[in-house]
Every structure is written in C-alpha cells, then in structure tokens.
Amino acid sequence: MSKPYNLEERTFLFAKNVRDLVYTLSYSIPNKEDGKQVTRSSGSIAANYIEANEHLSDKDFDYRIKICRKEAKETVLWLNLLNTSFNKDFEKKCIELANEAGELKKNILCHY
C-alpha cells in the first residue's frame, strides 16, 4: 500500500487508522486508558503538523514540528503498550502503526 506524499494527509490517515484500531480492541482498563492516550497523541501529530504549515513565525513552526516529533515518539510508546498477549489479534496492526509513527517522525524531521 503506497503512503501519501502529503504529510498533512498522511498524518490524518495515521490518526484515523489508530482510531480504527482502538475501536476494535476488547474492553479492559489498560485498553481503555492506553486507547485514550494513543488516540490523543496520534491526533496531536496531525493537528500540530497542520498548525506548523500555517505557522505565524519561524519560531512557531519550529515549536509545532518539535511537538509533532514528541507526539510521534509518545504514540509509539502507547502502541507498544497495547501490543500485549491480551490484544494478540492486533499485534500486527500495533506493529504496523508503531512503524508508521516512527516513519512520520523521520519524515517530519526532514521538514525541520
């Protein structure tokens, strides 16, 4: 599957795919809490990337890009925490999404 070159679109699709994963997880307290966190951090990547592209100053751009990278790292953490034996049916999807978060972090760095 080819990934969009446009990082605004790609970060949006990533956040959407994370939400699709969270919707399918079985209910447990860890899934609920980690699901909330990964939903927030993945959405923050997309939102802050859009904000960076609409920056008011170079300082604002730098700040937003740094937040994107920080949120991408955090998203990897939450996806790895969701990748447990309790969620074994979603292991592949968690790994794919964690890898995409890592790729986004690298690609966003290229724009910095």
C-alpha positions in Angstrom: 0.0 0.0 0.0 1.5 3.3 -1.0 1.5 6.1 1.5 0.5 9.7 0.6 3.4 12.0 0.0 1.5 14.9 1.5 2.3 14.7 5.2 -0.9 16.5 6.2 -2.9 13.8 4.6 -0.6 11.1 5.8 -0.7 12.3 9.5 -4.5 12.5 9.2 -4.8 9.0 7.9 -2.5 7.7 10.6 -4.6 9.2 13.3 -7.7 7.8 11.7 -6.1 4.3 11.5 -5.2 4.5 15.2 -8.8 5.3 16.0 -9.9 2.3 13.9 -7.6 0.1 16.0 -8.8 1.5 19.3 -12.5 0.9 18.3 -11.8 -2.8 17.7 -9.9 -3.5 21.0 -11.7 -5.5 23.7 -12.7 -3.7 26.8 -10.2 -3.7 29.6 -9.0 -0.9 31.9 -5.5 -0.9 30.3 -7.0 -0.8 26.8 -9.3 2.0 27.7 -6.6 4.1 29.3 -3.9 3.4 26.7 -6.5 3.8 23.9 -7.3 7.3 25.2 -3.6 8.2 25.2 -2.8 6.8 21.8 -5.9 8.5 20.3 -4.8 11.8 21.7 -1.1 11.6 20.8 -1.8 10.4 17.2 -4.3 13.2 16.7 -1.8 15.6 18.1 0.7 14.7 15.4 -1.8 15.6 12.7 -3.1 18.7 14.3 0.3 20.1 15.1 1.6 19.3 11.6 -1.3 21.3 10.2 -0.5 24.1 12.6 3.1 24.1 11.6 2.2 24.6 8.0 0.1 27.6 9.0 2.8 29.0 11.3 2.9 32.6 12.3 6.6 32.7 12.6 9.7 30.6 12.2 9.7 30.1 16.0 6.1 28.9 15.9 6.9 26.5 13.0 9.9 25.0 15.0 7.8 24.6 18.1 5.0 22.8 16.3 7.4 20.5 14.4 9.0 19.6 17.7 5.6 18.8 19.2 4.8 16.5 16.2 8.1 14.6 16.8 7.4 14.3 20.5 3.9 13.1 20.0 5.1 10.5 17.4 7.5 9.1 19.9 4.7 9.0 22.5 2.4 7.3 20.1 4.9 4.5 19.6 5.0 4.0 23.4 1.2 3.7 23.6 1.0 1.3 20.6 3.7 -0.8 22.1 1.8 -0.9 25.4 -1.3 -2.0 23.6 0.7 -4.8 21.9 0.1 -7.4 24.7 -1.0 -11.0 24.9 -4.5 -9.7 25.7 -4.5 -8.0 22.3 -2.7 -10.7 20.4 -5.1 -10.5 17.5 -4.0 -6.9 16.9 -0.2 -7.5 17.2 0.5 -7.0 13.5 -1.6 -3.8 13.4 0.1 -2.4 16.5 3.5 -3.0 15.0 2.5 -1.5 11.6 1.1 1.6 13.3 4.2 1.9 15.6 6.4 1.7 12.5 4.4 4.3 10.7 4.7 6.6 13.7 8.4 6.2 13.5 8.4 6.9 9.8 6.3 10.0 10.4 8.8 11.2 13.0 11.6 10.8 10.5 9.7 12.5 7.6 8.6 15.4 9.8 12.2 15.8 10.8 13.1 16.3 7.1 10.9 19.4 7.1 12.6 20.8 10.2 
